[in-house]
Every structure is written in C-alpha cells, then in structure tokens.
Amino acid sequence: MQLTGFIQSLITDGTVTVAGDVRMPGDEDSSRVSSLLGAAHGIDSGHLAGEAPAFDGKAAHWAAAILYRAIQCHFLRYLTDEKVISLLPDYDGEVTPEAIYSADLMLRHLPAFFHLVRHTTPGDVLLHRLKSIAAAWPLSSVGINTDEAVNPAAVMQHPSLRMLYIDRIIATKDTTRCQHPDILRAVQEVIGDHESVYWPGFSLQS
C-alpha cells in the first residue's frame, strides 16, 4: 500500500495497512502525500484554539513516513536491528512550531502504537527507537515514558501548541510530564479549583 492510502485510511477511519516490503514510494506518491497532508492540516487547524502554525510539508511528510515505517518494522519480523534503525531516521529540518504541529498530524497516533509495541515486543529495538522519537516530539508523545529528558520549550512558546500540550497532559494524566516545573505550573493554572473534575488526586501526585 502506498503512503497516500495509509494516510487517508488513518485520517478517515483510524485503520492502516502497510506493504510487505520496504521499497520507497515514487515521486508521484510524494506529491500526493504533501497535498493530502496539507488538506488535513487545513481541517485540523480549524479545531485548534487560537492561531495554528502554518503547514510545514517537509515535517508532515517525514512524520507520515516514520509512522508508516514503524508499523512495517513491527510486522516485518525479518528486518534486522540495523535495518529498523535505518528506516526510522531523525528529522533533519529545523524543529519550529510549524514543524511540530505539521508532524503531529501523524505523530499524534504514536502513543497508541507505542503501547502496542511495548506489550507485544517489549525488548525490541523498535521500542527503543520509538522512545527516542517520542522524546524529540513532546507534543505528539504525551502518555509515553521516554526514559529521556523531554524539552517542551518550543511547544510552550507557541500559545496554541502550549494549550494543546497541556490539554493532552491533563486528558492522559501524564504525571511524568509534570515533573518539568513550567509544565506543572501550566497544568495547575488550567485545573485551578476543578481538580476533582479534571484530574482527581492531581495535587497528591504532583
């Protein structure tokens, strides 16, 4: 299955299918991927509080490919550890608010996939690679214990991303993210006097 079909299925009904080999899609598919992700950004940004960061096609395309490849690596058990690592490279662009939000169009599905991998193949090299990716993209990885320091500065500096990040932390009750003092204060500000509604026992855990 080409990357466009993967993205379309994930966006519309939450299901995915990946190819049984790791060949790269052609240039035509790359162009269609950018158009599809750009349209997804336009729809999603309408639901974001405040002004959304502009679309960054490079970051969005990288994130879609990473998620696609990660799922392939989970099911194609013949792949060597070295091959898995090579198929999941770090992003080589600047991590701006635009890149963070555009990558999140796909990477927001990372936590669900991460927990699947953790329960089925806990010692797999894929899990360690996913943790590294999660640490580098904190907005998209709420709920994942990365075992690495997470720097949320770029997220917190953008008002809309900051609000989205804090909302996700509260929704998942991710206490590990609250170990960062700026995050803890932001969560406290949002919860206010409504701890019993939004996060029962939060003051005891933080």
C-alpha angles and dihedrals in degrees: 000000000000122000093252092060091047092053094044093051093046092051097044105039109358095247126121139195125190133194122259092236134051102234114141118248117250129258092264091059091048091057092049090048091056092050093048094048091046090055090048089052091053092053096042095047089060088068096048118103109244126353115339121223113257121264117276107196096190094055093043092050092047091051093049091050092047093053091045092048093045091055090047091051090053094054102032095073094177092073114108122233090251091053092049091053092047092051092054106054125172118258109268098200133084113285100229128157086263092054093044095052095041092050089048091066085079105015092061084080091058097091094057092048092044092056090049091054092044092056098042104037108013096168096046121126087230090067092055091048091050090052090055092049090047092052091053093050107043097168091061099038104058107145094034119109098217098185084221133089111272117211110203096176096113091049095046093050093064112071097215095044090045091056092046092049094050092046090054092048091052093044092052095034089229102183093177091067089052090065086083105087095221091051092047092053092047092051091048090052093052096044094045110156093344100082092128090058104039104028118000110209094012094135090054093051097043 
